[in-house]
């Protein structure tokens, strides 16, 4: 079965072809980072218009790379939410229109389900059940996963997601957009501990997160003195230590409570080297296996959407539309309700 995946939830346009027998055949992603940089963040209207420009060329690029014709596609999976409404509409309308023209099913896919299942694309994939840590710019969640479509929320952020806190803190330090990777790079040259930042909800006894207060603590430090470059590096390092300590501790505590020995980490912040280092070290001590997607699949991409669509079809869980071109997007969509 050949599944086309379309991702357009925010500021990356992703297209991919996944074959249930041969695996991932081809995928391509266009990032809008350069376009949004001047604005310090994603501008929804600009994001939507850029998706319109990019989808057809990316689709043709992926077809050419795979050596297949569009008539060989058996189903089309697209991100239906959560995300920016306009951006989701672009991908959904393209996917359902193409499905109508080809006479194949169109499958609405949850964006976070794509991230959560993306580590299963690895050469040595995890097996169900496992704990999933979804950590990105828009979400920080811990899920208990017993199978495709079987997701139980254990905890999530009450305010800023980890990635959002990274970006806002980077902005406070004058690092520009996108802030997360820039802050992580700066942290490599700094020394944690010189500035003391809180570890929010580290000992709360649950799996909830809160990072807005940590961001405020950084703001206070910035206002207290004129920071030198060395100060900024030390503050970045301490901030990164605070976030990764809390996230790693809660994810592994969830494994312990659920009596599971596999932890899946997905989402853009899952590429953070310090977070991976912390998780790998602590997990080894506890006998927990940690699984990550390939670095290229940590950010938003069409491969994870195609793969999630294929798994849902194989499991008989796919909600499809065939022949009528109808679709609905869900800018807000809890993963546990899929």
C-alpha positions as CSV (number, residue, x, y, z in Angstrom):
1,X,0.0,0.0,0.0
2,X,1.4,3.4,-1.0
3,X,0.5,6.3,1.2
4,X,1.1,10.0,0.4
5,X,1.6,12.2,3.5
6,X,1.0,16.0,3.6
7,X,2.1,18.2,6.5
8,X,1.2,21.9,6.7
9,X,0.3,22.6,10.3
10,X,2.6,25.5,10.9
11,X,5.8,26.7,9.2
12,X,7.1,23.6,7.5
13,X,5.6,22.1,4.3
14,X,6.2,18.4,4.2
15,X,5.4,15.8,1.5
16,X,6.3,12.1,1.6
17,X,5.6,8.7,0.1
18,X,5.5,5.6,2.4
19,X,5.1,2.1,1.2
20,X,3.9,-0.5,3.7
21,X,6.2,-3.1,2.1
22,X,9.3,-1.1,1.3
23,X,9.1,1.7,4.0
24,X,9.8,5.4,3.4
25,X,10.4,5.9,-0.3
26,X,11.0,9.7,-0.5
27,X,10.2,12.8,1.5
28,X,10.9,16.5,1.2
29,X,10.4,19.5,3.6
30,X,10.5,23.2,3.0
31,X,11.1,25.4,6.1
32,X,9.7,28.9,6.3
33,X,12.2,30.0,9.0
34,X,13.9,32.6,6.8
35,X,10.6,34.1,5.9
36,X,9.4,34.5,9.5
37,X,12.8,35.6,10.9
38,X,12.2,39.3,10.4
39,X,9.0,39.1,12.4
40,X,10.4,37.2,15.3
41,X,7.8,34.4,15.0
42,X,5.4,32.7,12.7
43,X,3.0,35.0,10.8
44,X,-0.1,32.8,10.1
45,X,-1.2,34.5,6.9
46,X,2.3,34.3,5.4
47,X,2.6,30.7,6.5
48,X,-0.6,29.8,4.7
49,X,0.4,31.5,1.5
50,X,3.8,29.8,1.4
51,X,2.2,26.4,1.8
52,X,0.2,27.1,-1.3
53,X,3.4,27.9,-3.2
54,X,5.3,24.9,-2.0
55,X,2.9,22.0,-2.0
56,X,2.8,21.2,-5.7
57,X,6.5,21.5,-6.4
58,X,7.3,19.4,-3.3
59,X,4.7,16.8,-4.4
60,X,6.4,16.6,-7.9
61,X,9.8,16.4,-6.3
62,X,8.8,13.4,-4.1
63,X,7.2,11.6,-7.0
64,X,10.3,12.1,-9.1
65,X,12.6,10.8,-6.3
66,X,10.4,7.7,-5.8
67,X,10.2,6.9,-9.5
68,X,6.5,6.4,-9.1
69,X,3.4,7.9,-10.8
70,X,0.6,9.6,-8.9
71,X,-1.8,7.0,-10.1
72,X,0.0,4.4,-8.0
73,X,-0.9,6.2,-4.8
74,X,-3.4,4.1,-2.7
75,X,-4.3,6.7,0.0
76,X,-3.5,10.3,1.0
77,X,-2.9,11.2,4.7
78,X,-2.9,14.8,5.7
79,X,-2.5,16.8,8.9
80,X,-6.0,17.9,10.1
81,X,-4.8,19.4,13.4
82,X,-3.8,20.8,15.7
83,X,-2.1,23.8,14.1
84,X,-2.8,27.1,12.4
85,X,-6.2,27.1,10.8
86,X,-5.2,28.6,7.5
87,X,-2.1,26.4,7.2
88,X,-4.1,23.3,7.9
89,X,-6.7,24.3,5.3
90,X,-4.1,24.5,2.6
91,X,-2.8,21.0,3.2
92,X,-6.3,19.5,3.8
93,X,-7.7,21.0,0.6
94,X,-4.8,19.9,-1.5
95,X,-4.9,16.3,-0.1
96,X,-8.6,15.8,-0.4
97,X,-8.8,17.4,-3.9
98,X,-6.0,15.1,-5.1
99,X,-7.7,12.1,-3.4
100,X,-10.9,13.0,-5.2
101,X,-9.1,13.2,-8.5
102,X,-7.4,9.9,-8.0
103,X,-10.4,8.1,-6.5
104,X,-8.5,7.1,-3.3
105,X,-9.2,7.6,0.4
106,X,-8.1,10.8,2.2
107,X,-7.2,10.3,5.9
108,X,-7.2,13.1,8.5
109,X,-4.2,12.6,10.8
110,X,-3.4,14.2,14.2
111,X,-0.2,16.1,14.0
112,X,1.0,14.8,17.4
113,X,0.2,11.3,16.5
114,X,2.6,11.7,13.6
115,X,5.3,12.8,15.9
116,X,4.5,10.1,18.5
117,X,4.8,7.3,15.9
118,X,7.8,8.7,14.0
119,X,10.4,6.7,16.1
120,X,8.8,3.5,14.7
121,X,10.3,4.5,11.4
122,X,13.8,3.7,12.8
123,X,15.7,0.6,11.9
124,X,15.2,-0.8,15.4
125,X,11.8,0.5,16.3
126,X,10.2,0.4,19.8
127,X,7.2,-2.0,20.4
128,X,4.0,-1.2,22.2
129,X,3.3,-0.4,25.0
130,X,5.5,2.5,25.8
131,X,5.6,6.0,27.3
132,X,5.8,8.8,24.9
133,X,7.3,12.2,25.6
134,X,6.0,14.8,23.1
135,X,8.2,17.9,23.4
136,X,8.0,20.7,20.8
137,X,7.3,24.4,20.3
138,X,3.6,24.0,20.9
139,X,3.3,20.9,23.1
140,X,4.9,19.2,26.1
141,X,2.9,16.0,26.9
142,X,3.5,12.6,28.4
143,X,1.3,9.8,27.0
144,X,0.9,6.2,27.8
145,X,0.7,4.4,24.4
146,X,-0.7,0.9,24.1
147,X,-1.2,0.8,20.4
148,X,-2.0,2.8,17.3
149,X,-4.9,5.1,18.3
150,X,-4.6,4.1,22.0
151,X,-3.2,7.2,23.8
152,X,-3.8,8.1,27.4
153,X,-2.7,11.5,28.6
154,X,-0.6,11.4,31.8
155,X,0.5,15.0,32.0
156,X,1.1,18.2,30.0
157,X,2.2,21.8,30.2
158,X,-0.1,24.1,32.1
159,X,1.2,27.1,30.2
160,X,4.2,27.5,27.9
161,X,5.5,24.3,26.2
162,X,9.2,23.6,26.5
163,X,10.0,24.7,23.0
164,X,8.0,27.9,23.4
165,X,9.9,28.7,26.6
166,X,13.2,28.1,24.7
167,X,12.1,30.5,21.9
168,X,10.9,33.2,24.4
169,X,14.0,32.9,26.5
170,X,16.2,33.2,23.4
171,X,14.3,36.4,22.5
172,X,15.1,37.8,25.9
173,X,18.7,37.1,25.3
174,X,18.6,38.8,21.9
175,X,19.2,35.6,19.9
176,X,16.5,36.1,17.3
177,X,14.2,33.5,15.7
178,X,14.1,30.6,15.8
179,X,15.3,30.8,19.3
180,X,15.5,27.2,20.5
181,X,18.5,26.0,18.4
182,X,20.3,29.3,18.9
183,X,19.9,29.1,22.7
184,X,21.1,25.5,22.8
185,X,24.2,26.4,20.8
186,X,24.9,29.3,23.1
187,X,24.5,27.1,26.1
188,X,27.3,24.9,24.9
189,X,29.7,27.8,25.7
190,X,28.2,28.6,29.1
191,X,28.4,27.3,32.6
192,X,25.2,26.3,34.4
193,X,24.9,27.1,38.1
194,X,26.2,30.6,38.0
195,X,22.7,31.9,37.7
196,X,20.2,29.9,39.7
197,X,16.9,29.3,38.0
198,X,13.9,27.3,39.4
199,X,13.0,23.8,38.4
200,X,9.3,24.3,38.1
201,X,7.0,21.4,39.3
202,X,10.0,19.1,39.6
203,X,8.7,17.7,42.9
204,X,5.0,18.1,42.2
205,X,4.3,14.4,42.3
206,X,2.5,14.4,39.0
207,X,3.4,14.7,35.3
208,X,2.3,18.3,34.7
209,X,4.7,21.0,33.5
210,X,4.9,24.7,33.8
211,X,7.6,26.8,32.1
212,X,6.2,30.4,32.2
213,X,7.7,31.0,35.6
214,X,11.1,29.9,34.4
215,X,10.9,32.3,31.5
216,X,10.0,35.1,34.0
217,X,13.0,34.2,36.1
218,X,15.2,34.7,33.1
219,X,13.5,38.1,32.4
220,X,14.3,39.1,36.0
221,X,17.9,38.1,35.6
222,X,18.1,40.1,32.3
223,X,16.6,43.2,33.9
224,X,18.9,43.1,37.0
225,X,22.1,43.8,35.1
226,X,23.6,44.6,31.7
227,X,24.5,41.1,30.5
228,X,27.8,40.4,28.9
229,X,28.2,37.7,26.2
230,X,29.6,35.4,28.9
231,X,26.6,36.2,31.2
232,X,24.2,35.3,28.4
233,X,26.0,32.0,27.7
234,X,25.8,31.1,31.4
235,X,22.2,32.0,31.6
236,X,21.4,30.0,28.5
237,X,23.2,27.0,30.0
238,X,21.3,27.2,33.3
239,X,18.0,27.6,31.5
240,X,18.6,24.5,29.4
241,X,19.7,22.6,32.5
242,X,16.4,23.6,34.2
243,X,14.2,22.5,31.4
244,X,15.9,19.3,30.6
245,X,16.2,18.3,34.2
246,X,12.4,18.7,34.7
247,X,11.4,17.0,31.5
248,X,13.8,14.0,31.9
249,X,12.8,13.4,35.5
250,X,9.0,13.4,34.8
251,X,9.3,11.3,31.7
252,X,11.3,8.6,33.5
253,X,8.9,8.8,36.5
254,X,6.1,8.1,34.2
255,X,7.8,5.0,33.0
256,X,8.3,3.9,36.5
257,X,4.6,4.5,37.5
258,X,3.4,2.7,34.4
259,X,5.8,-0.2,34.9
260,X,7.1,0.3,31.3
261,X,10.7,0.1,30.2
262,X,10.5,1.9,26.8
263,X,10.4,5.7,26.4
264,X,9.7,7.3,23.0
265,X,10.8,10.9,22.6
266,X,9.4,13.0,19.7
267,X,9.0,16.6,18.6
268,X,11.4,19.3,17.7
269,X,12.9,19.7,21.2
270,X,13.6,16.0,21.1
271,X,16.6,16.9,19.0
272,X,18.1,18.9,21.8
273,X,21.5,17.2,22.6
274,X,21.5,18.0,26.3
275,X,18.0,16.5,26.7
276,X,19.1,13.4,24.9
277,X,22.2,13.2,27.1
278,X,20.2,13.5,30.3
279,X,17.6,11.0,29.2
280,X,20.1,8.4,28.0
281,X,22.2,8.6,31.2
282,X,19.2,8.4,33.6
283,X,17.4,5.8,31.5
284,X,20.4,3.5,31.5
285,X,20.6,3.6,35.3
286,X,16.9,2.6,35.4
287,X,16.9,0.0,32.8
288,X,14.8,2.0,30.4
289,X,15.3,2.1,26.6
290,X,14.9,5.5,25.0
291,X,13.9,5.7,21.3
292,X,14.2,8.8,19.2
293,X,13.2,9.5,15.6
294,X,16.0,10.3,13.1
295,X,17.1,13.9,13.5
296,X,15.6,14.8,10.1
297,X,12.2,13.6,11.3
298,X,12.2,15.5,14.6
299,X,10.8,18.6,13.1
300,X,7.4,18.7,11.2
301,X,7.5,16.5,8.1
302,X,5.3,14.5,5.7
303,X,7.0,11.2,6.4
304,X,5.4,10.9,9.9
305,X,2.0,11.8,8.5
306,X,2.2,9.2,5.7
307,X,3.5,6.6,8.2
308,X,0.7,7.3,10.7
309,X,-1.9,7.1,7.9
310,X,-0.5,3.7,6.8
311,X,-0.6,2.4,10.4
312,X,-4.2,3.5,10.9
313,X,-5.2,1.9,7.6
314,X,-3.6,-1.4,8.6
315,X,-5.2,-1.2,12.0
316,X,-8.6,-0.5,10.6
317,X,-8.8,2.8,12.4
318,X,-8.7,5.2,9.5
319,X,-11.4,7.8,9.3
320,X,-11.5,8.4,5.5
321,X,-13.4,10.3,2.9
322,X,-13.6,9.0,-0.6
323,X,-15.0,10.7,-3.6
324,X,-16.7,13.7,-2.1
325,X,-13.7,16.0,-1.3
326,X,-15.2,16.9,2.1
327,X,-12.8,17.7,5.0
328,X,-12.6,19.3,8.4
329,X,-9.6,20.8,10.1
330,X,-9.2,21.0,13.9
331,X,-6.8,23.8,15.1
332,X,-7.4,22.5,18.6
333,X,-7.6,18.7,18.9
334,X,-6.7,16.6,22.0
335,X,-4.6,13.6,21.0
336,X,-6.4,11.3,23.5
337,X,-9.6,11.8,21.5
338,X,-8.3,10.4,18.2
